[in-house]
Amino acid sequence: MPPLLEIQNLKTVFTTERGVLRAVDGVSLSLSAGATLCVVGESGCGKTMLALSIMRLLPPNGQIAEGRIYFNGQDLLKLSEEEMREKRGRDIAMIFQEPMTSLNPVLRVGEQIAEAIRLHQHVSDREALDRSVKLLGEVGIPDPGRRVKDYPHQMSGGMRQRVMIAMAMSCRPGLLLADEPTTALDVTIQAQILKLISDLKEKNNMAV
């Protein structure tokens, strides 16, 4: 069986005032459906840029200079932006390092989860919100019917990260990119978040 994700000699560069910076330099890897792959490296070595390259969400001064990224046999680098937008969230989702900077501070968390559901599954506002409540329950947030109306600042760091996981899982993607999902959480909450991701992976046969 071919791998779900295959990266061949990926090189991502950034144009800066001091010249060209190589953020990802010749990375190759493969990941099967339902499997877990850990990319280990010190801070600043390019792990986040690798994930953003897969999602094609690089900053304006960044570009993929060389390589191939295959997802289910399809080269993501050959897709139009519109086609790639369809893939994000629906087929490939990402949990970012710091949920407080990734969540919109002026929108209730339920609205933010529902937005992703409406975008990819074309359901009514009511159904999207109902699914948001269910997802918050699945990721272990107590009283999800009430917490769905909260703003991000009303939640703890651990709860905000659970919201990010619920958002990432909203369309049941085949691949979840977890970019240091336990950053800034205390060790007990870290263990809970890692177990949650593992449980969701097994339940949905999802690659991480």
Phi, psi and omega per residue, in radians:
M1 nan 2.270 3.127
P2 -1.163 2.665 -3.132
P3 -1.159 2.670 3.058
L4 -1.180 -0.759 3.133
L5 -2.200 2.270 3.069
E6 -2.377 2.176 3.123
I7 -2.012 2.283 -3.104
Q8 -2.133 1.991 2.998
N9 0.845 0.881 -3.084
L10 -1.332 2.280 3.090
K11 -2.269 2.066 3.119
T12 -2.013 2.252 -3.072
V13 -2.191 2.746 3.075
F14 -2.197 2.358 3.075
T15 -1.581 2.079 -3.110
T16 -2.183 3.021 3.100
E17 -1.102 -0.408 -3.106
R18 -1.726 0.179 3.108
G19 2.026 -2.855 -3.102
V20 -1.570 2.225 3.122
L21 -1.859 2.237 3.100
R22 -1.587 1.861 -3.121
A23 -1.520 -0.645 3.065
V24 -2.231 2.144 -2.971
D25 -2.223 1.546 3.027
G26 1.360 0.679 -3.137
V27 -1.429 2.317 3.021
S28 -2.304 2.369 3.097
L29 -2.839 2.889 3.045
S30 -2.472 2.637 -3.082
L31 -2.471 2.202 -3.138
S32 -1.497 2.769 3.091
A33 -1.029 2.343 3.104
G34 1.395 0.001 -3.095
A35 -1.718 2.924 3.094
T36 -2.112 2.339 3.093
L37 -2.238 2.209 3.121
C38 -1.826 2.250 3.042
V39 -1.796 2.038 -3.020
V40 -1.933 2.376 3.088
G41 -3.100 2.831 -3.114
E42 -1.249 2.903 -3.131
S43 -1.032 2.305 3.115
G44 1.523 0.099 -3.079
C45 -1.443 -0.177 3.078
G46 2.019 0.159 -3.115
K47 -1.088 -0.810 3.138
T48 -1.131 -0.706 3.137
M49 -1.139 -0.543 3.055
L50 -1.117 -0.812 3.134
A51 -1.118 -0.749 3.137
L52 -1.179 -0.509 3.063
S53 -1.165 -0.730 3.102
I54 -1.073 -0.719 3.141
M55 -1.372 -0.208 -3.035
R56 0.987 0.881 3.133
L57 -2.145 0.659 -3.108
L58 -1.252 2.639 3.033
P59 -1.056 2.868 -3.057
P60 -0.982 -0.566 -3.106
N61 -1.565 0.139 3.118
G62 -1.863 2.615 3.081
Q63 -2.700 2.673 3.056
I64 -1.506 1.960 -3.031
A65 -1.497 -0.443 -3.043
E66 -2.839 2.714 3.038
G67 1.952 3.122 -3.138
R68 -2.361 2.512 3.037
I69 -2.225 1.891 -3.131
Y70 -1.797 2.283 3.029
F71 -2.177 2.064 -3.044
N72 0.925 0.667 3.096
G73 1.424 -0.045 -3.100
Q74 -1.820 2.273 -3.135
D75 -1.336 1.929 -3.093
L76 -1.123 -0.451 -3.085
L77 -1.307 -0.217 3.126
K78 -1.699 -0.055 -3.135
L79 -1.391 2.615 3.010
S80 -1.242 2.896 3.125
E81 -1.078 -0.658 3.119
E82 -1.134 -0.742 3.110
E83 -1.145 -0.670 3.136
M84 -1.197 -0.620 3.111
R85 -1.078 -0.608 3.092
E86 -1.162 -0.587 -3.126
K87 -1.271 -0.686 -3.109
R88 -1.124 2.278 -3.141
G89 1.535 -0.843 -3.104
R90 -1.355 -0.826 -3.092
D91 -1.890 -0.617 -3.129
I92 -2.265 2.190 3.140
A93 -2.204 2.808 -3.083
M94 -2.392 2.399 2.985
I95 -1.805 2.123 -3.058
F96 -1.528 2.841 -3.057
Q97 -1.030 -0.867 -2.995
E98 -2.085 1.803 -3.058
P99 -1.104 -0.499 -3.090
M100 -1.161 -0.521 3.108
T101 -1.594 -0.196 -3.132
S102 -1.681 -0.487 3.103
L103 -1.492 2.553 3.113
N104 -1.354 2.072 -3.043
P105 -1.204 -0.291 -3.071
V106 -1.807 0.091 3.087
L107 -2.051 2.458 3.062
R108 -1.101 2.606 -3.051
V109 -1.092 -0.610 3.121
G110 -1.094 -0.662 3.112
E111 -1.136 -0.640 -3.107
Q112 -1.235 -0.672 3.076
I113 -1.199 -0.756 -3.110
A114 -1.089 -0.576 -3.136
E115 -1.052 -0.760 3.127
A116 -1.137 -0.671 3.135
I117 -1.146 -0.802 3.134
R118 -1.092 -0.677 -3.081
L119 -1.093 -0.722 -3.010
H120 -1.784 -0.377 -3.047
Q121 -2.015 -0.097 3.019
H122 0.912 0.930 3.105
V123 -1.910 2.987 -3.135
S124 -1.237 2.841 3.101
D125 -1.030 -0.708 -3.117
R126 -1.131 -0.783 -3.135
E127 -1.168 -0.690 3.126
A128 -1.092 -0.703 3.129
L129 -1.209 -0.682 3.086
D130 -1.063 -0.712 3.112
R131 -1.178 -0.579 3.103
S132 -1.091 -0.741 3.098
V133 -1.072 -0.771 -3.140
K134 -1.099 -0.731 3.142
L135 -1.126 -0.712 3.103
L136 -1.081 -0.645 3.067
G137 -1.148 -0.692 -3.123
E138 -1.128 -0.553 -3.127
V139 -1.609 0.180 2.964
G140 1.546 0.352 3.079
I141 -1.538 2.105 -3.118
P142 -1.195 2.626 3.119
D143 0.885 0.975 -3.052
P144 -1.081 -0.497 3.124
G145 -1.105 -0.506 3.098
R146 -1.569 -0.736 -3.057
R147 -1.212 -0.345 3.118
V148 -1.095 -0.348 -3.134
K149 -1.630 -0.017 -3.115
D150 -1.334 2.710 2.961
Y151 -1.615 2.730 -3.086
P152 -0.918 -0.654 -3.078
H153 -1.212 -0.232 3.131
Q154 -1.507 -0.004 -3.090
M155 -2.006 2.706 3.058
S156 -1.291 2.948 3.119
G157 -1.033 -0.718 3.125
G158 -1.127 -0.699 3.125
M159 -1.197 -0.676 3.102
R160 -1.092 -0.665 3.113
Q161 -1.181 -0.606 3.062
R162 -1.136 -0.628 3.068
V163 -1.098 -0.739 3.112
M164 -1.076 -0.672 3.115
I165 -1.180 -0.737 3.095
A166 -1.042 -0.728 3.120
M167 -1.113 -0.762 3.137
A168 -1.127 -0.588 -3.083
M169 -1.533 -0.023 -2.971
S170 -1.054 -0.506 -3.138
C171 -1.964 0.264 3.104
R172 0.912 1.090 -3.095
P173 -1.197 2.761 3.081
G174 -1.411 -0.408 -3.105
L175 -2.331 2.237 3.089
L176 -2.012 2.107 3.061
L177 -1.672 1.971 -3.108
A178 -1.842 1.827 -3.081
D179 -1.613 1.558 -3.105
E180 0.813 1.083 -3.007
P181 -1.216 -0.110 -3.126
T182 -1.912 0.203 3.120
T183 -0.993 2.345 3.058
A184 1.234 0.183 3.073
L185 -1.782 2.615 3.104
D186 -1.247 2.864 -2.920
V187 -1.087 -0.604 3.128
T188 -1.157 -0.768 3.122
I189 -1.183 -0.622 3.083
Q190 -0.982 -0.824 -3.134
A191 -1.086 -0.697 3.133
Q192 -1.129 -0.731 -3.126
I193 -1.159 -0.751 3.135
L194 -1.127 -0.693 3.097
K195 -1.148 -0.684 3.126
L196 -1.068 -0.815 3.124
I197 -1.075 -0.730 3.123
S198 -1.097 -0.750 3.136
D199 -1.124 -0.742 3.131
L200 -1.159 -0.633 3.092
K201 -1.053 -0.831 -3.137
E202 -1.155 -0.717 -3.092
K203 -1.138 -0.625 -3.022
N204 -1.910 0.114 -3.091
N205 0.874 0.863 -3.040
M206 -1.784 2.464 3.031
A207 -1.479 2.507 -3.123
V208 -2.242 nan nan
